[in-house]
Amino acid sequence: MAASRSATASKPRLASLMVYVEADGVPEQRVGIAAAIAQRFGAVLTGFAARALPPPFVAEGVIIEDAGPAEREALRHRLAARESWFRGAVGPAVGAVSWQSALAPPTEALVEAARGADLVLLGVQDSRAALGADPYTLLDVGEVLLRLGRPALLVPPDVGPWHGDHAVVAWKDAREARRAVADSLPLLAQSRRVSVVEIAAAGEESHARRRVEDVARYLARHTIAADPKVIVHRGQSDVEHLVDYAVNAGGDLIVAGAYGHSRLGEWIFGGMTRHLVAASPLCCLLSH
């Protein structure tokens, strides 16, 4: 009996999920997937929305334009409406549901609130959409990824339901990929099939094979069976090879490191990260 309790306690799990809900949108698929994951793990599911009013516009020391009490009250009502929509979209299947909102810039507010979450669900976003966008209304997904300190699950708007059929780990022997594998253990443990894939240059297959087999052995120690796979780079980009494999193999989750850094106030991403953030056709767990 003691051994059984110990095995159960050591099984990786998610206890707290957070899903971002735009103040002006209805991300049904994202919330539906968040609810499905929360139900499977018995996790608390928190919806989060944020929006801020712009600061006063001042010219020559004189306030020209400033949001008044009516605008603030209207924004509070809008966020309250998001809560009602969110709770209705989640439905009764999830036992523990909560809501948080903030009259604050979305990126800053979400990064702060996520300290209480194991996993944060976001939408995909073309990085060009965030450039020059209003930071008081729009979440910058790229900046959130690199500042979150938590894994993020990116959910495309038209993706199918998440069933845990086949998870594809995009392996690269770097800190970010190692972090992503560790962060994804709960979801990998729930997947019927896991593949660890490295895209290798011609002539590097044997080294790549050793690396993905090491990762597969690591997962086996966590009672997760994984298939190591090496794909030789031929003509396409690495991310195209990866996505083609995942889609053709019936994948419903890609796990990858988020590679990027800040330079002069702008977030610079690696090619694979940039593509997955903007256009992944599957749910994608990214960790930095």
VENJO-V783483 format. One record per backbone hydrogen bond with DSSP energy under -1.0 kcal/mol. CO is the residue of the C=O (numbers start at 0). NH is the residue of the N-H. Records with the same first field share a line. If there is no record, write none. Layout:
BEGIN
CO=NH + NH
END
This chain:
BEGIN
0=4
1=5
2=6
3=7
4=8
5=9
14=43
15=117 + 118
16=45
17=120
18=47
25=27
26=30
27=31
28=32
29=33
30=34
31=35
32=36
33=37
34=38
35=39
36=40
37=41 + 42
43=16
44=97
45=18
46=99
47=20
48=101
56=63 + 64
58=61
61=58
64=56
67=71
68=72
69=73
70=74
71=75
72=76
73=77
74=78
75=79
76=80
77=81
78=82
79=83
80=84
81=85
82=86
83=87
84=88
85=89
86=90
95=44
97=46
99=48
101=50 + 103
104=108
105=109
106=110
107=111
108=112
109=113
111=114
112=115
113=116
118=17
119=152
120=19
121=154
125=128
129=132
133=136 + 137
135=51
139=143
140=144
141=145
142=146
143=147
150=119
151=285
152=121
153=283
155=158
163=191
165=251 + 252
166=194
167=254
168=196
171=173
173=177
174=178
175=179
176=180
177=181
178=182
179=183
181=184
183=187
184=188
187=190
192=166
193=226
194=168
195=228
196=170
197=230
199=232
200=203
203=207
204=208
205=209
206=210
207=211
208=212
209=213
210=214
211=215
212=216
213=217
214=218
215=219
216=220
218=221 + 223
219=222
226=195
228=197
230=199
233=235
236=240
237=241
238=242
239=243
240=244
241=245
242=246
243=247
244=248
245=250
246=249
252=167
253=284
254=169
255=286
258=269
260=267
262=265
265=262
267=260
269=273
270=274
271=275
272=276
273=277
274=278
275=279
276=124
282=253
283=153
284=255
285=151
286=257
END
